[in-house]
Amino acid sequence: MAKVARAFRVRIRGTVQGVGFRAWTLRQAEALGVSGWVRNEADGSVTVLVAGPEDAVAAMIERLREGPRAARVSDLKTEHADPEEAPPAFRITG
């Protein structure tokens, strides 16, 4: 993977649990070559840490705005994160 340039923590709300969102996110991340993780939250949202080259991170965030076919994203918030927090490969953590 190229040198990490950007990292964001993304919180996605809506119908995003029980619709394959985490597995879909993993596939999208692998296709774009970004690192990080995805996990379900107790409040029904999904959190994603995405890190990598700026253009790939931006593309990943745009894909997260749509989500998989069965998902309904009602809100997406991003905040800058430390690229060092991202594991070397993208993974599902919870």
C-alpha positions as a LaTeX table, in Angstrom:
\begin{tabular}{lrrr}
\hline
Residue & $x$ (\AA) & $y$ (\AA) & $z$ (\AA) \\
\hline
Met1 & 0.00 & 0.00 & 0.00 \\
Ala2 & 1.14 & 3.54 & $-0.69$ \\
Lys3 & 2.20 & 5.83 & 2.15 \\
Val4 & $-0.78$ & 6.78 & 4.30 \\
Ala5 & $-1.69$ & 10.39 & 3.68 \\
Arg6 & $-5.14$ & 10.76 & 5.26 \\
Ala7 & $-7.28$ & 9.09 & 7.90 \\
Phe8 & $-10.87$ & 9.68 & 8.97 \\
Arg9 & $-13.22$ & 8.17 & 11.50 \\
Val10 & $-16.69$ & 7.95 & 9.93 \\
Arg11 & $-19.95$ & 7.43 & 11.85 \\
Ile12 & $-22.84$ & 6.18 & 9.71 \\
Arg13 & $-26.45$ & 6.20 & 10.93 \\
Gly14 & $-29.64$ & 4.85 & 9.45 \\
Thr15 & $-30.49$ & 1.27 & 8.51 \\
Val16 & $-26.89$ & 0.12 & 8.61 \\
Gln17 & $-26.88$ & $-2.96$ & 10.85 \\
Gly18 & $-28.21$ & $-6.34$ & 9.75 \\
Val19 & $-27.88$ & $-5.42$ & 6.06 \\
Gly20 & $-24.35$ & $-6.64$ & 5.29 \\
Phe21 & $-22.79$ & $-3.21$ & 5.80 \\
Arg22 & $-19.58$ & $-4.44$ & 7.46 \\
Ala23 & $-18.84$ & $-7.14$ & 4.86 \\
Trp24 & $-19.65$ & $-4.69$ & 2.04 \\
Thr25 & $-17.35$ & $-2.09$ & 3.63 \\
Leu26 & $-14.53$ & $-4.63$ & 3.83 \\
Arg27 & $-14.90$ & $-5.44$ & 0.11 \\
Gln28 & $-14.97$ & $-1.74$ & $-0.83$ \\
Ala29 & $-11.87$ & $-1.03$ & 1.28 \\
Glu30 & $-9.97$ & $-3.92$ & $-0.27$ \\
Ala31 & $-10.94$ & $-2.75$ & $-3.78$ \\
Leu32 & $-9.69$ & 0.78 & $-3.03$ \\
Gly33 & $-6.57$ & $-0.35$ & $-1.19$ \\
Val34 & $-7.29$ & 1.50 & 2.06 \\
Ser35 & $-6.61$ & 0.27 & 5.58 \\
Gly36 & $-8.63$ & 0.57 & 8.76 \\
Trp37 & $-11.59$ & $-1.16$ & 10.34 \\
Val38 & $-15.39$ & $-1.25$ & 10.56 \\
Arg39 & $-17.56$ & $-2.07$ & 13.57 \\
Asn40 & $-21.17$ & $-1.99$ & 14.71 \\
Glu41 & $-22.00$ & 0.33 & 17.61 \\
Ala42 & $-24.49$ & $-0.32$ & 20.42 \\
Asp43 & $-26.68$ & 2.61 & 19.26 \\
Gly44 & $-27.32$ & 0.96 & 15.86 \\
Ser45 & $-24.75$ & 3.00 & 13.95 \\
Val46 & $-21.59$ & 1.80 & 12.22 \\
Thr47 & $-18.13$ & 3.33 & 12.72 \\
Val48 & $-15.39$ & 3.08 & 10.12 \\
Leu49 & $-11.75$ & 4.10 & 10.38 \\
Val50 & $-10.35$ & 4.57 & 6.89 \\
Ala51 & $-6.75$ & 5.46 & 6.09 \\
Gly52 & $-4.72$ & 5.66 & 2.93 \\
Pro53 & $-3.95$ & 7.91 & $-0.02$ \\
Glu54 & $-6.14$ & 10.99 & $-0.11$ \\
Asp55 & $-8.02$ & 10.06 & $-3.30$ \\
Ala56 & $-8.75$ & 6.51 & $-2.12$ \\
Val57 & $-9.97$ & 7.73 & 1.28 \\
Ala58 & $-12.25$ & 10.28 & $-0.41$ \\
Ala59 & $-13.64$ & 7.57 & $-2.71$ \\
Met60 & $-14.27$ & 5.29 & 0.28 \\
Ile61 & $-16.18$ & 8.00 & 2.14 \\
Glu62 & $-18.34$ & 8.60 & $-0.94$ \\
Arg63 & $-19.13$ & 4.87 & $-1.13$ \\
Leu64 & $-20.04$ & 4.86 & 2.58 \\
Arg65 & $-22.59$ & 7.62 & 1.91 \\
Glu66 & $-24.52$ & 5.11 & $-0.23$ \\
Gly67 & $-23.77$ & 1.82 & 1.50 \\
Pro68 & $-24.85$ & $-1.59$ & 0.23 \\
Arg69 & $-28.16$ & $-2.01$ & $-1.55$ \\
Ala70 & $-30.17$ & $-2.99$ & 1.57 \\
Ala71 & $-28.80$ & $-0.10$ & 3.69 \\
Arg72 & $-30.41$ & 3.29 & 4.12 \\
Val73 & $-27.83$ & 5.87 & 5.19 \\
Ser74 & $-29.54$ & 8.81 & 6.90 \\
Asp75 & $-26.46$ & 10.55 & 8.31 \\
Leu76 & $-22.70$ & 10.38 & 7.89 \\
Lys77 & $-20.21$ & 12.35 & 9.97 \\
Thr78 & $-16.44$ & 12.41 & 9.51 \\
Glu79 & $-13.65$ & 13.51 & 11.78 \\
His80 & $-9.91$ & 13.51 & 11.19 \\
Ala81 & $-8.07$ & 10.58 & 12.73 \\
Asp82 & $-4.47$ & 9.59 & 13.25 \\
Pro83 & $-3.31$ & 7.37 & 10.35 \\
Glu84 & $-1.21$ & 5.43 & 12.89 \\
Glu85 & $-4.46$ & 4.07 & 14.41 \\
Ala86 & $-5.19$ & 2.06 & 11.26 \\
Pro87 & $-4.06$ & $-1.56$ & 11.10 \\
Pro88 & $-2.03$ & $-2.55$ & 8.00 \\
Ala89 & $-5.03$ & $-4.25$ & 6.39 \\
Phe90 & $-8.74$ & $-3.44$ & 6.56 \\
Arg91 & $-10.72$ & $-5.62$ & 8.99 \\
Ile92 & $-14.06$ & $-6.08$ & 10.70 \\
Thr93 & $-13.63$ & $-5.52$ & 14.43 \\
Gly94 & $-17.10$ & $-5.87$ & 15.88 \\
\hline
\end{tabular}
